[in-house]
Amino acid sequence: MAVQTVAGNATTASPDLGPAAALSCRECGERFELGPLFACASCFGPLEVAYDLPTGSPEELRKRIEAGPDNIWRYAPLLPVPADVADKPNLNPGFTKLVKADNLARELGVTGGLYVKDDSGNPTHSFKDRVVAIAVEAARAFGFTTLSCSSTGNLAGAVGAAAARAGLRSCVFIPHDLEQGKVVMAAVYGGELVGIEGNYDDVNRFCSELIGDPLGEGWGFVNVNLRPYYGEGSKTLAYEICEQLGWRLPDQIVIPIASGSQLTKIDKGLQELIRLGLVEDRPYKIFGAQAEGCSPVSAAFKAGHEVVRPQKPNTIAKSLAIGNPADGPYVLDIARRTGGAVEDVTDEQVVDAIKLLARTEGIFGETAGGVTLGVTKKLIEAGVIDPTLTTVVVNTGDGLKTLDAVSATSQATATIKPSLDAFRAAGLGTA
Ligand SMILES: *Cc1c(COP(=O)(O)O)cnc(C)c1O
């Protein structure tokens, strides 16, 4: 397959992206000027944003962050965005709740502190608002007029909404057979929504072709030609978790894997906090979660492989159904380097975990959240996650978008006539 390195043909008059200094190749380290590039011209490795990070004292930076807005822009000094980003039309996601999940901890036997980072609280109810918010600023800086993406569902909605706010056109691509909640959430913002007859990997391949074609000229694909910027949005999850823990690293974090971008960038964010002296440098472990029906990274981890063999997805966790994950090898590397693991659970365990989180903490996560909590439970039971240490589970999306997963087993307890006799006959009320 030909790899596209320069794409989109937009204007690039020295973009103002704040502390972002260049793009650098994750494989060979070669540097490139900031632009809509995503693959190294020399070795085709993925590009990521390199920074001139703040040089002042950690205390100064911490104070500056704490005085910032209650959204991801409080971390603007660490992101590829202009200094006045908070004044621009953007959905301003982030600073979602870190819930101390004591009921769940009791149920799972965790004594070291268990937290749920609940990203269902973002503007379009998934963590994707973080990555899109950064990509919008890059699209603006590079002069793109249409915002696009290949999506497993949540990204399409996040792009549609962000484009509406930013005053850009949007045209997004999804597999044709997604959950109704995902389709409606993607269509309602008024942009164009195209269902592709195929799975996510087919959608992604189609988008790569479109980028190289005149039909896609002037288009910023948030997770393709803007991918280096997009990825940086996930770092904010790491920043928030540590700040909300009182500027402390958690011991263990459990993160769902689709392409693997989120997991790798959370690690990048934690490393930056350590380097900047904002948190104490001590070990942490990163755990990756997949559904058994789409578990290419988990399979490679367990087999001791360094490469990921693609799979054909078949799972109710459609937001994670990427059979050929771009960042798979980096996820393996991070899980092994930090002493973590990658594990998978069945669809039945996903449903059980969605209901467990709802029943214990009043948080209704989507199937991806079920995957993550399901894997957490499995790894605690296997003695891989240490219950005596601080553990953060990331809930990346809202259960209202995947109602089908639980609708069969979540129904009214009884349906009765409006009378006390009927209520008593149903065996409800006090004895
Ligand atoms: C996209 C998505 C993820 C993970 O995405 P990556 O491609 O691994 O960054 C996790 N949860 C939900 C709900 C998502 O929509």
The ligand as an SDF file (V2000), in Angstrom:
LIG
                    3D

 15 15  0  0  0  0  0  0  0  0999 V2000
  -12.4340    5.4960   20.1400 C   0  0  0  0  0  0  0  0  0  0  0  0
  -12.7770    4.9550   21.4510 C   0  0  0  0  0  0  0  0  0  0  0  0
  -11.8200    4.3420   22.2950 C   0  0  0  0  0  0  0  0  0  0  0  0
  -10.3710    4.0810   21.9920 C   0  0  0  0  0  0  0  0  0  0  0  0
   -9.8220    4.6300   20.8960 O   0  0  0  0  0  0  0  0  0  0  0  0
   -8.3100    4.4920   20.4170 P   0  0  0  0  0  0  0  0  0  0  0  0
   -8.4510    4.3650   18.9360 O   0  0  0  0  0  0  0  0  0  0  0  0
   -7.7000    3.2780   21.0340 O   0  0  0  0  0  0  0  0  0  0  0  0
   -7.6540    5.7460   20.8020 O   0  0  0  0  0  0  0  0  0  0  0  0
  -12.2490    3.9420   23.5390 C   0  0  0  0  0  0  0  0  0  0  0  0
  -13.5240    4.0740   23.9440 N   0  0  0  0  0  0  0  0  0  0  0  0
  -14.4490    4.6560   23.1730 C   0  0  0  0  0  0  0  0  0  0  0  0
  -15.8350    4.7820   23.7140 C   0  0  0  0  0  0  0  0  0  0  0  0
  -14.1220    5.1290   21.9130 C   0  0  0  0  0  0  0  0  0  0  0  0
  -15.0820    5.6900   21.1710 O   0  0  0  0  0  0  0  0  0  0  0  0
  1  2  1  0
  2  3  1  0
  2 14  2  0
  3  4  1  0
  3 10  2  0
  4  5  1  0
  5  6  1  0
  6  7  2  0
  6  8  1  0
  6  9  1  0
 10 11  1  0
 11 12  2  0
 12 13  1  0
 12 14  1  0
 14 15  1  0
M  END
$$$$
